[in-house]
């Protein structure tokens, strides 16, 4: 499948991709490019925070109806919606839904405090993700000594996460459905998902015989997209990650290649 990962890496000094797509049910590889390359994934690692929350719900130690109050230090604008809302207290369900839908930074910081970042990191390792994880809460500007990345991952491990979520391998069926519903509200369809022509505000359930959920990560030197795209007959798990050096303007070229990856997935679903 001619997507262009190699070609663009050759054209743009310092650009690196990690990409993989597989059929969830047959295990067939749809495309792959350096799937074990560990890259900065910006906000993608927030999925591990959501997963830990639902693990505690399954264990009966926490309820999604529990209410939590955002602290002033957790306020964060830019990515998200909570910073525009009057309510300082929300249910854990609503906090998690904000993270899934708009990658809400304030909600991430509040839920990160409630769950505990070390707990999330230990949970992620216990699930077998050795080269992926959530590195910190959201901070800006970055203070001295803070991690330089919000999260990191390989395409291979993210595809494993997507596959195991789709098959409810690590969560109860109800919690796996909840996680997919939160991510199915995700409003960023600018990367791989742009190929499907879906409504960014309402694309959970079939449209044009395509059903998609995903999580993206974006900073000035990162584009990352991982998720599940389905037809009535197939389920494809994918992750496409791109990093490039500061001072290099590779965004448009990277987005074009990510769109090509989505085109390839769309063609596979049509066969």
N, C-alpha and C positions, 0 to 999 in steps of 0.2 A: 504494500500500500504506500504510494508516494505522497507522504505528508510534508516532508521538507525539514525534519529536525536536523539531519546531518548538514544539509546545504546551508541553513541559516547559521549554525554553529561555526561553519567555515567562514562565513561572511562577516560575522560580528565577533570581534575579539573578546574573549571572556564570557560569552554567552554559553549557558549550559541548560540542557533539557533533561528531565527524567520523565518518561512516559510509558504507560502500559494500559492496555484494554483487554479484557477477557470476557468470554461468555460465562455467566455465573453458573449455568446448569451443565454445560458440556466441558468447561475448562479450556475451550479453544482460545488461543491467543489471536486477537484481532490486530493489534499493533504493539510494538515495543521499541523503546530506545533508552538505553542506560537505565533500566528500571530500578537498579539498586544505588543510583547516585543520590546522595543525601543533600537536599537543598533547603534553603529558607522557604517556608510556606506561609509566612505572614499569618493570617487569621484562620487558616485551615485547621490548625491544631485545636481550635475551640470544640471540635467534635469530640475530643477525648474528655473534655469537661462535661459535656452533655451525656456522654456514655456513662461516666462515673455517677452522675446524678441518678440516672435510670437504674443503674446497678443497685444503688442504695434503696431506691423505691422497690425494686424486686425483692430485696432482702427484708423489707418492712421496717427499715430504720429511718426512713424519711418519706414524707408525703408530698406530692406535687401541689396539694392544697395549702401547705405551709406558706406563711407569708413572711416576707423579708423586706427590710427597709434599707434603701440605698443610703450610704454614708457620703458626706460631702467629698471626702478624699477619693471616692470611687467615681465621681462625676467625670465624664469624658465625652467630648463632642466629636464631631466628624462622623465616623462610621456609627450608625445607629439611629435610634428614634427616641429612646427614653429621655435623653437630655432635653427634648422638646416638650415632654409631658409634665403635667402638674403633679401627678401621683408619685410620691416617693416610696410607697409600699405596694408591692405586687405579690401575687402568688409565685411560687417557684415555677409552676407551669408557664406563667406569662413571661417570667424572666428568661426561661429557656427558649420560648417561642420567639422572643426578640432576638436572641442570639442566632437562631436558625434562619429567621426571615431577613434580618438586616445586619447580621454580624455585630450586634450592638456591643460597643466597648464598655459602657457603664454597666450593662447587665453582666458582661463577662467578669468584670472586676468584682461585682457584688456576689455572683455565684461562686467565683473563685475563692472569695473569703469564706463563704458558707461551707463549701466542700473542703477547701484547703488545697493549695497548689501541690504540696508534697504528696497528698493522698492521690491526687489525679495522676501525678507522675509515677508513683508506685503502681497504681492500677494499670496504667498504660504498659509498663514493663511486664507486669504479671500476665497481661494478655498476649505477650510475645512480641510487642513492637519495640525492637531494640534500637532502631534508627529513626524513630518518629516520636513526636511528643509535643506537649505544650510547655514552653520554656518559662513563661512569666505571665503576670497580668499585663494589662495594657498601660503603658506609661509614656507620657510625652511632655517635655523632652526626656530622653533617656538619661537618668542620673548615672554618675560614675559607679561602676561595680554591678550595674544591672545587666542581665543578659542582653546581647545585641540582637537577638531574634525573639519574636513572639512564639514561633513554633518552627519545627523542622520536620522533614519526612522524606521518604523515598516513594516513588510511584508504586513500587511493588507492595509496600506495606499499606499504603492507602487503598489500593485495590483490594487487598485482603480485608481491610476494615469494611469497605463497602459491601463486599461479598458476604461477610459474616453478619453484617447488619441486615442485608436483604434476606438471609436465610435464618435469621434469629438464632444464630449459633451461640452468642454470648449473653443475650438478653431474653427475657420472656417474650412471647409473641406480641403481647400487648405493648410492652416497652419498645420493642423493635419497630412496631407500627408507629408509636408516638415519635420516636426519633426521626423516622422517615417523613412523618407529617411535618415536623418542625423544619427539616431541611427542604421539604417540598414547597415550603413557603418562601424559600430563598429568592430574592429579587435580582440577583446579579446573574444575568445570562449573557454576559459580554464576551465570554471566552469560548471554551469548547461548546457550551450550550447554545451559543449564538446560531449554530447551524440548523437548529430545529424550528426556528421561527415561531417560538411560543410566546404567549403573553407573559411578560415578566412578573405581573402582579397576580396571575391566576393560571398556574400550569400544573397543578396536582390533579391527577386523573388524566385520562387520555384526551389528547387534542391532536388531530391528524394522525391518529394511531400511535402517538408518542406520549409516554409518561416519564417525567424526569424529576429527580431530586438531586441536589448538589450542594457543595460548600466551596466557596472561593476564598482566595487570599490575594490582597493587593497592597503593595507599597511601590515606591518609585522604581525599585529594581527587581520587583517580583510580580509574576502573574502565576496563579496556581488554581486549578479547578479539578475537583474530584467528585464523582457521583455515580448514579445509576440511571441508565436510560433504557426504556422498555418499549417493546411493541406487544401486541397480544400474544406473540409466540416466543419472544426472546428477551433476555435480560443481559445487558452489557454493563459491566463495572469498568470505570475508567479513572485515570488520574494523569494529568498533564501539568508538569511543573517547569517553570522557567525562571532563571536568575541571570542577571547581567550586571556589569560593574557600574558604579556611580559615574556619572558624566557621559555615559553611552546612551544614546537615544535609540532604543531597540523596541519600544512599546508597540508601534504599529506593525512591525514585522513579526513580532512574537504573537500578537493577536491574530494575524493572518494565518500563521501556522496552526494556532490552536483552533481556529475556525475550520481549517482543513482537516484536523483530527476529528472534529465534530461531523464534518461532511462524510468522512470515512465511516463513522459509527452509524450515521443515518443510512448510508448505502447498505451497510450490513443488515440493518433492521428491515430493509425493504426486500432483501433476498429471501 
